[in-house]
Amino acid sequence: MLSKLLTKLTNKNKETTTNKAVKPKHEKPNVVPTRIGDLGEYKVNIQLDQLPKSCIYLRDLLLSNPRSKTGYSQIDHIILSPYAIFVIETKNYSGTIYGAREKTKWLRNGKFPMVNPFNQNFGHIKAVQSLVNNVESSSIVSIVSFSKRCTFKVELALRRIQSNELIVYDTELSDFITRKLNVLRLQLIEPVFTEERIHQMFATLTKSNITDKNIRDQHIKNIKINEEKAESNSFASCSTCGKMYFARKKCRVMQ
């Protein structure tokens, strides 16, 4: 009799334990990049979230730009602060980056040509200036951000905080911007932009941003076409051996 009662109690406890709801473990969401630059831009967004509260920023703007070959300028990030406007171009490259400010072409790993990113960002800055009136070039800081998979072999002036043209790693972006703001705060008697002016510029740029997917897709296609043309122009065909070689050098057969 006693054994039967013990058996019933044991079975009941098992059923109770089985029927208890098990809370799912909290898992952090995975960030899956949809294109090659997304992960880099995600890392930049984390950096920008660490900026002072007086700063506000916009990302991935497509602005009309008649001076551009595609008719548009696609700007990765714009930071509006009381002391300056920061226009940021992000690059998700790897390897060693060779370049100087006055050079039209830079090199990656010493052999792959790329457009001087500061010249590229200059076009973006002009597109911004055409929309936000009465902003002097001295109040705009051009920043080019590369991933930590790169090593810089560039002009030293581009790494000095006093410059209005800076090349940085994505992991040090917030540090460089904060340091630059501190320098400007000491140099200037008062802020260049009031809080009201900052929000006006933010509203203007947001309104001017082109969100139409077809226009954005065509813009990307046009960029690729232009890049392919530029790359093909960088090489020449040897009349002796018929092989392609970098146009600024000579074919080994011809040397």
N, C-alpha and C positions, 0 to 999 in steps of 0.2 A: 504493500500500500504506500509506504513511505517512498519507495523507489519510483513508483508511478508519478507521485506528486512532484518529485525532483525533476523527472524527465519532462513533465509538462511545463514547469517553470523555466527550464533550460531552453526549450523550444520557443517559448514566448519571448524570452530575452533576445534570442537570435532574430526573430521576426521584427522586434522593435528596433534592433540595431540596423537591420537591413533596410527598413523603411525610412530611416532618418535621412533628411536631405543633405547632400554633400556640397558644400560651397566650392565653386570653382576657384582655382588659384588665379590671382590677378597677374596678368601678363602684360608686359609693355608692348605697345603696338609696333609692328615692324614698319620701317620706312622703306618703301620700294620705289626707287627712281624710275620715272617713265621715259627718261632720255639721258644721254651721257652726262649732261651738265647738271641734272637735278640734284644729285647727291652733293656736289660742290656748292650749289646754291642753298641747299638745306643747311649745310655747315655755316655758310655765311649768315643765313637768317638767325641761327643760334647766336652768332657773334653780335649781330645788330640788336638783338633783344637785351644785350648787356649794356647798351649805351645809356647815357643820362636821360632822365625823363623829359628834359627840355628838347630832345631830338625826336623827330618822327620820320619814318621812312616809307618809301614805296618800292615795289619790286616788279620786274618784268613789264616795263612800259614800252609800248610801241607808239612812237610819235611820228607825225608827218615831218619829212625833211626833204625839201626839193633839191638840196645840195647832194644828197646821197644817191648812189647809183641805183638803189632799189626804190628810192622815193620815201624811205622811212628810216628811222633810227630805233633800234631795239636796245633799251637800256636795262641792264640787270638790276641795279639798285641806285636809288637817290636818297640821300639823307639831308633833311632840312634841319638846321640848327641855328641858334641865335648868332653864331659867329661866322658861319660858312655853309655853303651847299657842297656836299660831297657826291660826286658822280662816280660810280664804281662799275668797272668792267671785270667780270670774273672769267678765269681761264681754267679749264679742267684738264691741263696738260700734265705730262710727266717728262722727266729728263732734265738736262741742263739748259738753261735759258741764257743766251748771249744777246746783249743789246746795249745800245746807247741812245740817248734822247734824240740826237740829230740823225740817226740812221733810219732810213725809210723801211728797211727790212731787218728783222731780227732772225736769229737762228735757234732752232731747237736741236739739241745734241750735236751742234756744230755743222749740220748738213740739211736740216729741213727748214726752209724759209717760212716766215710768218710775218704778217703785217705788223708794223710797230703799233703795239696796243694803245699807246698814248695818242698817236695820230687818229686811231679809230675812236678813242674816247673823246677826242677834240670835237669830232663831228657830233657826238652825243651831247656834249656841252653846249654847242651852238644851237642845237634843237631845243634844249631846255631854255636857253637865254631868249630864244624867239617867242617863248610862251610866257615866261615870268619877266615882266618889263623891269628895266632899271636895275639890273644886277650886274655889277662890274665883274670882269674876269678874275680880278684879284680876290674876289669873295667866293671863288669856286675852287675846290680841291679835286684834282683828278687822281683816282686811285685805281691801280690794276692789281687784282688779287689772283694769286696762283695757289694751287694745292701744295701740300707739303711733299708731294711726290716729285717736286721740282727742286733744282738747285740754281741759285742766281749767280750769274757771271755778268753783272750789269754795271752801268755807271754808278759810282758810289753816291752821287748826289741824289739819285732816285730813292735811296734808302734813308736819307736824312730828314728828320721831322720838320726842319725849317722849310723844306721844299713844298710847293703846291702841286707837285707831281710825284706820287709815291708808288713804289712797287712793294707789295707785301704778301706774306703767306696768309691763307684764309684763317689760320688759327690765331693770328696776331692782329686781325683787322680791328677789333674793338679797342685793343690797346693803343694802336697807332692813332685811331680817330680821337680817342680820349686825350692822348698826349698832344695831338695837334690842337684840339680845342683849348687845352690848358695854355699852350703857347700863344694862341690868338687872344685869349682872355687877358694875358699879361701885356700883349702888344697894343691892343685896342682900348680906347678910353671907355667905350660903351658898346653893347651889342649892335651888330649890323642890322639884324632883323628882329622886329618885335614878335611877340607870340601871335598877335593878330595877322601880321604879315606872313608868318610861317604857315598858318592855317589857310590863308588866301592862296598861297602858292601851292599848297597841298591840294586844294579844291580845283585849281586850274589844271594842274598836271593830271589829276584823276579824271577830270572831264575830258581832257585831250587824249587820254589813253585809248588806243584802238583795240577793241576786244573781238572784232569780227574774225572768226576762225579761218575763213577763206583767205582774207587779206594776210593774216599771220602766216598761214601755210605757204602762200605764194612768196611772201617775203623771204622765208627760209630757203625755198627753192632757188630764188634769185641769188641769194648769198652763195649757195653751193656752186651755182653756175659760174659766178664771178671768181670764186676761189679756184675752181678747176681751170679757168682761163689763165689766171695769174700763175698757177703752178705750171701749166704747159709752156707759158712764156719764159719760165725760169730755166728751161732745158732746151738744148739744141741737138740736132742730129749731125753726127760726124760724117763728112763727105767721104772719108777714107774707109772706115769700118762699118758705118751705118748705125752705130749704137748711139743712144742718148747720153748726154753728159750735161752737168750743171753749166749754164751759160756763162757764168763769171769765171769758170775755169776752162782749161783746154783738155781735149780728149788725150788720153795717154799715148794713143797711136800718133797723134799729131805733134806731140811734144818732142 
